[in-house]
Amino acid sequence: MAAAGPLVMVVNDDEAMRDSLGFALRLEGADVHLHHGGAGLLADGELPVSACLVLAYHLPEMDGFEILSRIRAMNLSIPAIMLTSAATPAMRDRAQEAGVWRVLEKPVMDGALVEAVAGLLREIT
């Protein structure tokens, strides 16, 4: 990732996972904003258009697709990577239709998430 500090917003209700993702992405030079759920992300004022979103599919108050739907309703097209513990073909199809750049299954191993974020950021910059 670039030294300029690209913005990566992480939405995950698992505190340990959220913190470890934030730590790994910061080591790579990203500016990371951590959110427990969609409500926190959406209440964070104006969402930046030049960012990458890493979000869990299963979240307590709204799932990842609902979050993306609300972001899209604001006329924003923030690219997203979705994390799930069970990526069924139907879920992958729905993610593709929602514009999700990549679906990764948890547990994410061997730096796959950091590599995916770096790839997405290279593609959008």
C-alpha positions in Angstrom: 0.0 0.0 0.0 1.1 3.5 -0.6 2.8 5.6 2.1 0.2 8.3 1.6 -2.2 6.3 3.8 -5.2 5.1 1.8 -8.4 5.0 3.9 -9.7 1.6 4.8 -12.9 1.4 6.8 -13.4 -1.9 8.7 -16.8 -2.9 9.9 -16.8 -6.0 12.1 -18.6 -6.8 15.4 -15.8 -9.2 16.5 -13.5 -6.8 18.5 -10.5 -9.1 18.3 -10.8 -9.5 14.6 -11.6 -5.9 14.0 -8.5 -4.8 16.0 -6.2 -7.3 14.4 -7.3 -6.3 10.9 -6.8 -2.7 11.8 -3.3 -3.4 13.2 -2.3 -5.4 10.1 -3.6 -2.7 7.7 -1.9 0.1 9.6 1.4 -1.8 9.4 0.9 -1.6 5.6 0.5 2.1 5.8 -3.3 2.4 5.6 -5.3 5.0 7.5 -7.8 2.7 9.2 -11.2 3.6 10.7 -12.8 0.8 12.8 -16.5 0.4 13.3 -18.5 -2.1 15.4 -21.4 -2.1 13.0 -23.2 -0.4 10.2 -24.9 2.2 12.3 -21.5 3.5 13.5 -20.2 3.6 10.0 -23.2 5.4 8.6 -23.3 7.9 11.5 -19.7 8.8 10.9 -20.6 12.0 9.0 -19.8 12.2 5.4 -18.4 9.0 4.1 -15.3 9.5 1.9 -15.5 8.5 -1.7 -11.8 7.5 -1.9 -11.8 4.6 0.5 -12.0 0.9 0.7 -14.6 -0.8 2.9 -13.9 -4.2 4.6 -17.1 -5.4 6.2 -18.5 -8.6 7.7 -21.6 -10.1 6.2 -23.1 -11.1 9.6 -23.5 -8.1 11.8 -26.0 -7.5 14.7 -28.1 -4.5 13.6 -27.8 -4.8 9.8 -25.9 -7.2 7.5 -23.2 -6.2 5.1 -25.6 -6.0 2.2 -27.9 -3.6 4.1 -24.9 -1.4 4.8 -23.9 -1.4 1.1 -27.4 -0.7 0.1 -27.6 2.4 2.3 -24.2 3.6 1.1 -25.3 3.2 -2.5 -28.5 5.1 -1.7 -26.2 8.0 -0.8 -24.9 7.8 -4.4 -21.5 6.5 -3.2 -19.7 3.6 -4.8 -17.1 2.8 -2.1 -15.5 -0.5 -3.2 -16.0 -3.3 -0.7 -14.5 -6.6 0.4 -16.9 -8.8 2.4 -16.0 -11.3 5.1 -18.1 -14.3 5.8 -17.8 -17.6 7.5 -19.9 -19.4 4.9 -19.8 -18.1 1.3 -22.5 -20.0 -0.5 -22.9 -19.7 -4.3 -26.1 -17.6 -3.7 -24.3 -15.3 -1.3 -21.5 -14.8 -3.8 -24.0 -14.0 -6.6 -25.7 -11.5 -4.3 -22.3 -10.0 -3.5 -21.4 -9.6 -7.1 -24.8 -8.0 -7.8 -24.1 -5.6 -4.9 -20.8 -4.6 -6.4 -18.6 -6.3 -3.8 -15.1 -6.5 -5.2 -14.2 -9.8 -3.4 -15.7 -12.2 -0.8 -13.3 -13.7 1.6 -14.1 -16.6 4.0 -13.1 -16.4 7.6 -10.7 -17.3 9.0 -8.7 -15.2 6.5 -5.3 -16.8 6.4 -1.7 -15.9 5.3 -2.3 -12.2 4.8 -5.0 -12.8 2.2 -7.1 -9.8 3.5 -4.1 -7.4 3.5 -3.3 -8.6 0.0 -6.9 -8.2 -1.1 -7.1 -4.7 0.3 -3.8 -3.8 -1.4 -5.1 -5.2 -4.7 -8.3 -3.3 -4.5 -6.5 0.0 -3.6 -4.2 -0.4 -6.6 -7.2 -1.0 -8.8 -9.1 2.1 -7.6 -6.2 4.6 -7.5 
